[in-house]
Amino acid sequence: MTANSPGFKEALKAIAFNEGISLFGVADITGIKDTFLLDEHISAKTDKAVSIGYNLSALALETVADAPTQIYYFHYQRANILLDNVALKLAAFVQRNGFNALPVPASQLLDWEKQLGLLSHREVARLAGHGWYGKNNLLVNERYGSQVRYATILTDMPLETDSENKGSCGTCGACIGVCPAKAIGENSFNLEACALKLKEFTKIQKIGQMICGVCVKACHGKKP
């Protein structure tokens, strides 16, 4: 393939889907790089991002009632591992073809006080066309709802970008009443209340991580 070959994107997509990934898209990140917790000289070497998403197990989510369970916690961890492994394979393909690639872990905090990672996978996924911000403050995909974990690969490979998704939750409020922190409103989201509840959940035996899963389980997207 030549430097501008349209085959690059299809090759990356094929790798991702063959590895069990559910969503693949490419985002133009030039407008959001100033939000990255990344040295400027490294950030300057990338202008696009590949966003990959994994649809979580519906049965694992069914074990969640009003708090995370050990089954969901284990599944959540393994989903992140899968995403990271696939991100490494995609980065390897990019580098073999002479371009820069930085795989960003699916779940890694660099700023613990503000609970921030290197970048927002949700924002990159939104720009890549995977969905819109829902009332639960998560990304909502039309097919999978919020039941998706994401990872990102920053690159300068010449890839055609996807269009942003202009969808919305509309009148759906499935996540509002089930939120154990009462953090979700029709037109508002209380991040502090959500964070406090997540910290509370870390004390559950053998969980120890800031996860919930309740509003994730409730959000199914727009099913036909």
N, C-alpha and C positions, 0 to 999 in steps of 0.2 A: 504493500500500500504506500502511496505517496504521502507527502506531508499534509496535503489537504484532502486526503481520501475520505469520502463519506462512509467508507467501510469501517472506520475506527469505532464509531458509535455503535454500529450493529454488532461488531465483534465484542465490545465491552458488554453490551446488553445480553448477548448470547452466553457469555461467561457467567454473568450474574444470574440469569434465569436457570442455567444448568446447575447452579449451586443451591437452588432453592429460594432465591430472592423473589419477592412478589411485585415490587415496584422499582422502576428504573427511570431516571430522568436526568437532564443536564440543566444547570442554572448558570446564568451570568451573575457573577458575584462582585463585579466591579463597584457596585453601589453600596455594598455592605461590608467591604473589607476593613473599614475603620472600626467595626465592632468586634473584630477578631482579637483574641488574646494571643497575638502572633507577632514576632519581630517583623518590622516593615520590609527589611531586605529579603525575607523569605516570602512574605505576602505579595511582594511586587513581582514574584516569579510565577504567579498564578492569576488567572482571570476567569476561570470556570470551575464548576464543581459538579461531580457526579453524585447524585443522591440515590441511595438504595434503601428500600424498605422491606421489612419482613412482617408478614401478617401472623399475628400471634394465634396460638391454638385456642379455639372457641371453648373446648372442654377444660383447658387449664383456667380460662377466665371464669367458667361456670363455678369453679371452686371458691371464687371470691364472693363474699356476701357484703359485709360492711367493713372489711379489713383484708389486707393481703394474707394469703396462705403460703405455706411452705411449698406447695406444688407450683403456685404462680411465681413465687420468688425464684425457684430453681429454673422454671421455664424462661423467665425474664433474663436470668443470667446467661442461659444457653443461647437465647436469641441474640444477645449482645455479642457473644463469642462468635456465632455464625457470621454476623454482620462484619465483625472485625476481620475474620478470616477471608471473607469474600472481598473486602476492601483491600486487603493485602494482595490478593490475586489480580484485582483490577489495576492496582498501582504498579505491580510487576509488569503487566502488559503495556501500560503507558510508558514505563521507563525503557522497556525493551525496544520500543519504537522511537526512542530519542527525546522524550518529553519529560517534564517534571511532574511528580505526583507525591502528594502528602495525604496518606490515609488518616482520617481523624476518628479516634475511637468512639464507639456508639455511646459509651457511658464513662466519662472521665471528667472529674472536676478539677479545674486549675485555680479557681477562686472559691474557697469553701464558704467564706462569709456571705458572698452574694449568690452562691450556688450556680456558678457559671463554668461552662466548659470552654474549650478553645473557640468554639463558635456555636451558633444555634442550629442544630440539625433541622429543627422545625422550620426555621426561616429559609434555609437552603432548599428544603423539600417543597416549601410553598412556591418558591421561585422556579423550581423544577416542574411545577404543575401537579404535584401530588395531592394538593388539597387546600383547604382554607382554615383559618383560625376559628375554632368552635367556641361555644359558650363556656366550655370546660377549660379553655386556654390551651388546648392541645390542637394539633393539626387533625382535621377531619378529611378523610379520603372518601370519595363518593362511593366506592365499592366496599372498602374495609372499615370505614369509620375511623375511630381513634385507636383501633386495635392493631397498630403498626409500630414497630421500632425502626429507627433510622440510623444510618451512618453516612459519612461524606468522604469523598476523595477530591482534594483540591488539585488542580492541574492547569497546564497551559496547552494541553492537546487541543487542536482545532476541531472542536465538536459543535455540532448544531445544537443550539439551546432550545428548550421546550418553553411553551407559553404558561404563564401563571394561570392558576385555576380561579375563576371569579365566582365560585359557588358560595353558598351560605347555609346555615342551619335552618333558616326560615322559621317556621313555627315549632320545630322540634325542640323539646325541652327534656328529653329523656334523662339527661345527666343532672338536671337541677335538683330534683327531689331526693336522689339517692346519695348525694355527696355527704359523707360523714362529717365533713368540716363545715357544712353549710356555706361553702365558699362561692358557689356558682349561682349567679342571678340571671335574669332574663337578658340584661344588658350590662352586667358587671361581673368581675371576678376578683375575689379577695385572695391575693397571692399570699399574704401573711398568714391568714387562717389555714390555707392549704399547707403551707410549709410547717406550721405548728403541728398539724395532724400527722404529717409525714414523719416528723421527728418522734412523735408519740408512737407511731407504728414501728420505728426501729427497735423499740423495746420488746416487741413480740419475740418469743423464743425462736431462735434460728432464722430470724429475718435480718435484722441488723443493717438494713438499707432503706433509704428514703423512697419507698415505693408505696402505692396504694392499689390501683387497679379497678376501683369501684366505678368511676366515671368512664374508664376505658371499656369495661365490660358493657356499660349501658349504651355506648355509642356504636351503632352498626352502620352508619352512613345512609345513603339513599338506596335502599334495596328496591328492585323492580317489583 
